[in-house]
Amino acid sequence: MHDYKFSGSIPLSICNYRSLTYLRLGYNNLTGPIPQCLSNLTLLNIRKNNLEGSIPYAFHMGASLRTLDVGHNRLTGKLPRSLKNCSSLEFLVADHNMIEDTFPFWLKALLNLQVLILSSNKFYGSISPPGQGPLRFPELRIFEISDNKFTGCLPPRYFVDWKASSLTMNENGGLYMVHSCSIYEETSFYNIIDVIDLRYKGLSMEHQWALTLYAAVDFSENRIEGQIPESIGLLKALISLNLSNNAFTGRIPLSFSNLRKLESLDLSSNQLSGTIPSALGSLSFLAYINVSHNQLKGEIPQGTQITGQAKSSFEGNAGLCGLPLQETCFRTNVPPTQQPKQEDQEEEQVLNWIWTWSVAWIGNSTSH
């Protein structure tokens, strides 16, 4: 019943189907509230309808819910605290609604959560965990909270416990399995494929995922300030990182050089200062970078991935020079491939810090 253009409300008679565990009603024209009885499902996908009211709140202890996608509706209220009872929850998507709430730090109880998308709502308040410690989501791969009113700073250890995003390729050469819900029908299994919206390479795109998926972080269009923590360099599996349209200050982290799989990096419209780390020029998969409208200075790192970018990706930084803005920097005769010694030393210190943390959590994982 997915994308059949059904209209009207979801009938309450659906509650009579006691054996119902999977319900996909996305991409229709359904209106009205979501029946409370649907909190007993394993998979509920009602994405892209015109549903109103709140998300069902009666998720009981031990609920079997693995996937909840209520994105692109007209839902209001708060995220139901009873979701923390859903210990098997892997996929929580509530983007493009009118949910008004603070950040759900209580979701840390969900140790299997892999996808959390809350973008384009009315979330507000600090994004910093109580006690300024790390944000503990060990299995999280997709984290998108863009276009809200989140504030605060990201503590230095913010990304330390994101263990799943710190891994790289799996043995089959693909990245992570973010959502694979296998249903048994007599003699065969098949996988349910879900669709999510992600901002990637400067565009808002709808992606369809099956068995493998990349790791992505999107904090864009909020009011987050302070420095970007070096611990972000622990997320070695990141393919897409978007921190644009915030109030980040300080330097671009040297630990970005550890993000070897990164394809899309958007730091535009912040208050970042200093130089662009030369190591960004050697990230071979980096197809899109945007650092426009900051307070950056110095020579743009040279390299195929950088010089091939649009001029607009570096505009709005009065102190930047070099391709693609202009051919040479008049302030220096240092060849573009020659890295400053101080930056080399600082980068080595940062990478040593990252290595120490990586060894620490691997040791902790194997001891359990």
N, C-alpha and C positions, 0 to 999 in steps of 0.2 A: 504493500500500500504506500510505497515510497514514490513521490512525484506523480501521483495520479490526479492531481488538481481537485481533491476532495474539498468541499466547503461545509460550513456549519460547525457545530460544536462536537467535541468528542463525546459520544453517548455514554451515559453512566452505566448502561447495560454491559459495557465492556468489563465491568468489575465482576460480572458473573462467570467469566472465563477463568476459573481457578488455576488451570494449567498453563495460562499464558505467561511466558517468560521473556519473549523478545517482541518488541513493538517498534516498528519503523513507520512513522507518519510524516517524515520530513518532506519539504518542498510541496506543500499543499496550500490551501487557503482556509485552514481551520481557524476558528475563532472561539472565544469564551475561555473558561478556566481549564486547568489540567486536573482531571479527577485524582483525588488523593490515593485511590487504590493503586495507581500506577507506580507507587513507591515500592511495590513488592516485586518489580521486574528485575531481570538480570541486565537487560539492555533496553533503554528508552531513548529513541531518537525522534524528536519532534521539531527538528531544525527548520527554519524558514517557513513559518506560518504567521498567523496574526493572533496568537494566543495571549491572553491577558491574565492578570492575577499574579499569584506567587508560585514558586516551585513547590511541589508537594513537600510537606514538612514531617511526615510520619515515617521516616526511615528507622525501622526497629533494629535493635542490636542483632548483629549477625546477618543483616540483609545481604542478599546475593548480588546486589547491583555492581556491575563492572563498567558500564558505559552510561553516561547521562549527557545528552546533547540537546540543550534547549536554546541554542543560539538563534539569533535573528527572529525574535518575537517581540512582544510588548510587555514582558514580565516586569513586575515591580517588587518591592519589599526587599528582604534580605536573603542571603544564602542560608538555607535551613541548617542549623547546628547539628541536626540529627544525621547529616551526611557523614559525620565522623564515625557513625556506627557501621558504615559500609566498608568494612576492612578490605574487601576485594576490589574496591573502586580503582580503576586505572585511567579512565578517560572522562574528564569533567570539563564541559564546554558550555559557557553561558554568555558568549559574546553578543554584542548588539542588542541589548535590552535596556531596561531602565532600573536595574538593581542598584539600590543605594545602601552601601554597607562599608565597613572598614575591611582591611585585608584579612582574609581568613587564616590567620596563623594556626588555628586549631586543626587545620587540614594536615598538619605534620603527623597526626595520628594515623594517616593513611599511608602506610609504608609501601604500597604498590602503585601509588599515583604516578602516572607517566606523562599525562597531558593535562595542563591547567591553562585554560584560555578564558579570561575575564574581560577582554578588551571592549571598549565602547559601551561603558555603563556609567554609573554615577558613584563608583567606589571612591573613597576619600581617606585621608589620614596617613599616618606614617607607614612606610614600607619596611622599616627597620624592625627586626624581631625584638621582643622584650629582652633587655640585658645586652643589646648590641652584639649578640652572638651570630653564628651562622644561621642561614635559613635552611632548615633540615628537611629536604625532599630528596632522599637518596636515589629514587628511581626516576626522577623527573627528567624528561627529554625536551618537552615543548612547554615553554613558560611565556605566555603573552598576556600582558596587563596594560596594553597601550590605550590611549585615549580615555583616561580617567582623571582623577584629581589626587593622585597619590603624592605624598610629600616625604620629606626627610632625607637622610643620607644612607648610603650603603656601607655598613661597617667593613673593615679590612678583611674579615674572615667570612663574608657573606656567602661566598660560593664554595666554601671548603667541603661541605658535606653533600655536594651534588655528584655522587659517585658514578651514577650511570652516564652522565654527560662527560665524565672524565675519561671514559673508555673510548676506544676508536673502533676500528672495523671488527666485525664478527668473522667467524671462521669461513663463512660463505662469501665474504667480500662485500656484504651489504652492511648498512648501519642498523640501527635498532628496530626491533619489533615493538611498535608503539601500541597497535591495537590489532589483535587477531582473535576474534571471538568465534571459535569453532562450534558449529552446531551439528549434532549427529542426527542423521535421517536414515534409519535402517542400515544401509550398507555404505554410506558415503559421508564424508565430512566436507564442509565448504566454509570459506572464510567470509565474514561480513566486512565490507570495505566502508570506511567512513570518510567524510569530506570535512576539511577544516580550512579556515581562512588564515593566511599568513602574509605578512609584509616581507617581501623578498626582492632584493635588488632594486629597491626604490618603488616597487609596485605592490598594491594590495591584490593578492591572487588567491584563488580557490584551488586547493590541492586535494587530490584523492589518494589515499594511502592504503596499502594492504599490509604486507608482511614487514617491509622495511621502511625506515623513516630517519631523517636526520634530526639532529639536536638544534634547537633554535630558542633564542631569548629575545623578547621585544618589550622594552620598558618605555617606548616612545610616547610623546604627547602627554606627559605628566608634569609634575612640579618637583622632581627629584633633584637634589643639589649635592654639593660636596664632590669629593674625588671618586673616580671610577676605581674600585679596589683591584689591586694586583692579583687577588685570588681568582679573578675571572680567567686568568691564564691556565687555571686547572682544568677548564672545560674543553679538553682537547678535541672533543667530537663536534664542537660547534660548527655548523655550516652557515648559520645566519645570526647576526647580532645587530640589533637596532636599539640605540640609546638616544635617538634624535629628539629634538624639541623638548628638552628639559633644561636644567640649570647646572649641569655638571661643570666643575671647575678643575683647575690643576692640569697636569700633563696627561697625555695619552699613555696608558700603561705600557711599559716595556714588555710585560708578560704577554702582550698580544702576539709576540713572535712565536709563542708556543701553540697558537691556534692554527696548526698546519692544514686543517681541513676547511678553514674558513673561506666561503665563497662570496658572502655579502656582508659588508660592514658599513653601518650608517651612524655617524656621530654628529651629524649636522645640527645647526641651531642650538648650540650650547655656549658655554663660556670657557672652553678649553684653551689652554695657553701652552707656550713652549714649542718645541719642534715636533715634527712627525717622526716617530722612530724609524730609522733607516731599515730595520728588519721587515717592515711592512712591504717593502719592495721585493722581498724574496719569498712571500707567501704565494706559492705557485698556483693555488686554486682560486685566489681572490679575483673574482670577475667584476665586482662592483664595490666601490668605496666612495663615501661622501663625507667630507669633513668641512663642508662649506659653513660659513657664518659662525665662526668661532673667533678666537684671538690668537691663532697659531702664527708662527714666524719661522724664518729660515728656509732652507732649500727643500723642495719636495723630493723625497727619495726617488731615485731612478730605478727602473726595472720595467719589464714588459707589462706587468699587471697594473702599474701605476701610470706610466706615460700613455697608455691606451685609454685612460679614463676621460670623460668629458670635462671640459674646462669648468663647467658649472659646479663640479664636485669639490672644487677648491676655492671658489670665489667667496668673497666676504671675509677674507683673512688678510688684512692690510700688510702683514709682514711676510707673507709667503712669496716665494719666487721659484723659478724653474719650470720645466715642462710639467703639465700642459699649459701653464699660465704664460710662461715666456721661456726662451731658450736658455738664458744664462742668469745667474745671480750676480749682480754687480758688486755685492759686498765682499765676495770671496773668490779666490782662484782655486779653492780646494776641489779636486775632481769629485763628481757625484758619487763615485763608487768607494771613496775613501771615508770610512766611518770615524767619527770623533772618538778618541781614546776613552774619554769619560763615559760616553754612552755605552761603549763596549763593556766597561767595568760594571756599570750599573745594571746592564742587562744580564751579565753573568751572575750578579748577586740575586736578582729577581728569579732567574731560572733555578738557581740553587735552592731558593726558598720554596719554589713550586715543587721541585724534586723531593725536598724534605717532607712536605705535606703529602705528596703522592705516596711515598713509602709508608708514612704514618697510617693513612687510612687503609692501604692494602694490608698492612700488618694487622690492623684492627679487625678487618673483615675476615681474614683467614683464621683469626683466633677464636671466632664465634662458631 
